[in-house]
Amino acid sequence: MKLPVYLSLLAESETTLADSYLQVAGVHGDEPDVHFLCLTMAAQCQAHRRMLDGVVARYGEAPAGHEPERLHADGMRESRTGPLGLLRDLQDLYLLASFTDVTWMMVKQAAQALRDADLLEVVDACEHEIAVHVRWLQTRMKQAAPQVLIAAR
């Protein structure tokens, strides 16, 4: 069974996403919506990670060296400043959130096949929130892109 590989991947991606939200919130404090929503979403990701702990304990963690090559998401190493930097940071968050969202989808499929009610409960509690993250990031990028990419500075 390869489910432990994806559970470990999911736990790591939630941690990476939370850390990245915190980093963006800290750098873009001049954008109140970004700052406070990133803090909120980071807390949600941290809660998702804690909810996964029980599932990972039941199924086990991925054995060392068994994660498929190139199947990972690196967190943000540093945030950028200014309007263009905000747009790029939102884009990076979007990539991480999308990766996490699709990983939840795959874990849900496995949970349904296993008829694992406990895992489905965790997925149902977390999957919707990550989907909201993806939609908010898309909306915020749409709002910022015209001004950042067209306005002369």
N, C-alpha and C positions, 0 to 999 in steps of 0.2 A: 504494500500500500504506500502510495506516494503522498497521501494527504498531509503527513507531518511536514513535508517539504514546503507545501503551500501555506500551512498554518504558521510555520516559522517565517516564511516570506511575508505573510500578512502582518504578523506581529512586528517585524522589523520595519515594514513600510509605514505602519501606523506611528511608530516611534520616530522615524525619519521625517514624516510629514508634520508631526507635532513640533519637533525641533525646528523645522523650516518655517512653520507659521510663527513661532516665537521670534525667530531671527528677523523675519520681515516686519513683524509688529514693532520690534525695537528700533529698526532703522527708519521706518516710515510713520513715526509718531505724529508727523505733521498732517497726515491723512487720517482723521479720527475714525472714519468708517473702516479703513483697512486695519488700523491699529487694534481697535476693539473687537472686530470680527475675527481677526487672526488669533487674538488671545482666546476667544470663545471656541474657535475651531481647534486650536491646539489642545484645549482642555477636553474637548470631545474625543480627539484622537488618543489622548492619554487614557481616557476612560475605556475606549475600545480596546486598547492594549491590555488593560487590567482585566477586561472581560474575557479576553482570549487566553489568559493564564490557565484557567481551569480546563479549557479545551486542549491546550497544548500539553498540560499535565496528563490528560487521559490518553491522547494519541501519541505523545512523545514529540521530541524535537527532531528536526532533520539531522541525520547523521552527518558528521563533518565530511565535506567534499562531495556531498550528494545533491547539492543545489545545481540545477541545470546551468551550464555556462552562459554568461551574459544575461541571466534572468535576475536582475536586481535594479534597484533605483537608488542612485546616490543622492544624498541630501544636498542642500545648498551650502556651498563652502563659504560664501560671503554674499551679502546683499549689496545692491547697487544704490546709488543716491539719485535724486532728481526725478523728474517725471518719466523720462525714458527708462531709468533704472527701476522705477515702480512697475512699469509695464512689463519689463523683462522678468522681474521678480514674481509678478502675478502669473506670467507664462510658465515659469519654473514650478510654481506651486500647482498650477493646473496639470502639468505633466505628472507630478507626484500624486496628486489627488486622483487623476484618471487611472494611473497604475494601481492605486489602492482600490479604487472602485471596481475595476475589472477583476482584481484578485478576489474581492468579496464575492463577486458573481460566480467565479469558478468554485470557491469554497461552498457557496450555497448549493450549487449543483451536486457536489459531492455529498453534502449533508442530506439533501433530498434523496439521493440514491441509497444512502446508508440508513435513511429514516431515523436520523439522529435528532430527536426533538430538542435536546439541550443545545446542540450546535446551531440548529435552525433558529432558536430563540436569540442566540447571540448575534447571528447574521442579521435577523430582522431588526434588532435593536441598533445595529451599526450601519448597515448598508444604506438605509435611507439618509442618514446624516451625511455620509460621504457623497452621496448623489447631490445633496443640497450644496455641499462645498463646491463641487464641480460646476453646478449651475451658477452659483454666486461668482465664482472666478471668471466664468465666461461673460457674465453680465458686466462685471467690473472692468474687464479688459475692453469690452465693446464700448463702454462709457469713456474710458481713458484714451483709447487708440486714436480717434480723430484729432483730438486736441494735441496729443503728443506727437503724432506722426506728420501732421499737416502744419500746425502753428509754427511760425518761424521764431526761433530763439537764438 
